[in-house]
Amino acid sequence: MKQLVDSFWRAAAYCLHPRVIWLSVLPLLLTGVLAAVLGYFFWESALIAVRTQLDAWSLTGSALGWLESVGAGSLRTLVAPLIVLALAVPALVILSLLAVA
């Protein structure tokens, strides 16, 4: 049992080395910077493309029309950004995991 506790403390101390911390945080920072740059340049065009596709599909067009008739027309502006984020976040997580590996 003493060896188990000793190995735990050595592993915990190793995690606090600056090099280990830096190598753990660097891929996250790079992915965050990449997300910010891509968001800056492509956010509007992605929203326009998603809104165009949503308006082209009859099912989503009728669902969004129903939202407006119920009085939740402001939710229509929220749907496209949520879809863009729902598609972008998993891609960024996978990219970050690949960078760590």
C-alpha positions as CSV (number, residue, x, y, z in Angstrom):
1,M,0.0,0.0,0.0
2,K,2.9,2.3,0.7
3,Q,4.2,2.0,-2.8
4,L,0.7,2.8,-4.2
5,V,0.5,6.0,-2.2
6,D,4.0,6.9,-3.0
7,S,3.4,6.5,-6.8
8,F,0.2,8.6,-6.5
9,W,2.1,11.5,-4.9
10,R,4.9,11.3,-7.5
11,A,2.3,11.3,-10.3
12,A,0.5,14.3,-8.8
13,A,3.8,16.2,-8.4
14,Y,4.7,15.4,-12.0
15,C,1.4,16.9,-13.2
16,L,2.5,20.2,-11.6
17,H,5.7,20.6,-13.6
18,P,5.5,23.7,-15.9
19,R,6.4,21.6,-19.0
20,V,3.5,19.2,-18.4
21,I,1.1,22.0,-17.7
22,W,2.2,23.8,-20.9
23,L,1.9,20.7,-23.0
24,S,-1.6,20.2,-21.7
25,V,-2.8,23.7,-22.2
26,L,-1.1,24.5,-25.5
27,P,-3.5,22.4,-27.7
28,L,-6.5,24.0,-26.0
29,L,-5.1,27.5,-26.6
30,L,-4.3,26.7,-30.3
31,T,-7.8,25.3,-30.8
32,G,-9.3,28.3,-29.1
33,V,-7.3,30.7,-31.3
34,L,-8.3,28.7,-34.4
35,A,-12.0,28.9,-33.4
36,A,-11.8,32.6,-32.9
37,V,-10.1,33.2,-36.2
38,L,-12.5,31.0,-38.1
39,G,-15.4,32.5,-36.3
40,Y,-14.2,36.0,-37.2
41,F,-13.9,35.3,-40.9
42,F,-16.7,32.8,-41.5
43,W,-19.4,33.4,-38.9
44,E,-21.7,35.5,-41.1
45,S,-21.3,33.3,-44.2
46,A,-22.1,30.2,-42.1
47,L,-25.2,31.8,-40.6
48,I,-26.4,32.8,-44.0
49,A,-25.9,29.3,-45.4
50,V,-27.7,27.7,-42.5
51,R,-30.6,30.2,-42.7
52,T,-30.9,29.6,-46.4
53,Q,-31.0,25.8,-45.9
54,L,-33.6,26.2,-43.1
55,D,-35.8,28.3,-45.3
56,A,-35.4,25.9,-48.2
57,W,-36.7,22.9,-46.2
58,S,-40.4,22.8,-46.0
59,L,-40.4,21.0,-42.5
60,T,-38.3,23.7,-40.9
61,G,-40.0,26.4,-42.7
62,S,-43.4,25.3,-41.3
63,A,-41.9,24.8,-37.8
64,L,-40.4,28.3,-37.9
65,G,-43.7,29.7,-39.2
66,W,-45.5,28.0,-36.3
67,L,-43.0,29.6,-33.8
68,E,-43.9,33.0,-35.3
69,S,-47.6,32.3,-35.0
70,V,-47.3,31.3,-31.4
71,G,-45.5,34.5,-30.6
72,A,-41.9,33.1,-30.4
73,G,-40.7,34.8,-33.6
74,S,-37.6,35.9,-31.9
75,L,-36.5,32.3,-31.5
76,R,-36.2,32.2,-35.3
77,T,-33.0,34.3,-35.0
78,L,-31.6,32.0,-32.4
79,V,-32.0,28.7,-34.4
80,A,-29.2,29.3,-37.0
81,P,-26.5,30.3,-34.6
82,L,-27.3,27.3,-32.4
83,I,-27.0,24.9,-35.4
84,V,-23.7,26.5,-36.4
85,L,-22.4,26.1,-32.8
86,A,-23.7,22.5,-32.6
87,L,-21.7,21.7,-35.7
88,A,-18.6,23.6,-34.8
89,V,-18.1,22.5,-31.2
90,P,-17.7,18.8,-31.8
91,A,-15.3,19.5,-34.7
92,L,-13.2,21.7,-32.4
93,V,-13.2,19.1,-29.6
94,I,-12.1,16.4,-32.0
95,L,-9.4,18.8,-33.4
96,S,-8.2,19.5,-29.8
97,L,-8.1,15.8,-29.0
98,L,-6.0,15.1,-32.1
99,A,-3.7,18.0,-31.2
100,V,-3.1,16.5,-27.7
101,A,-2.5,13.1,-29.1
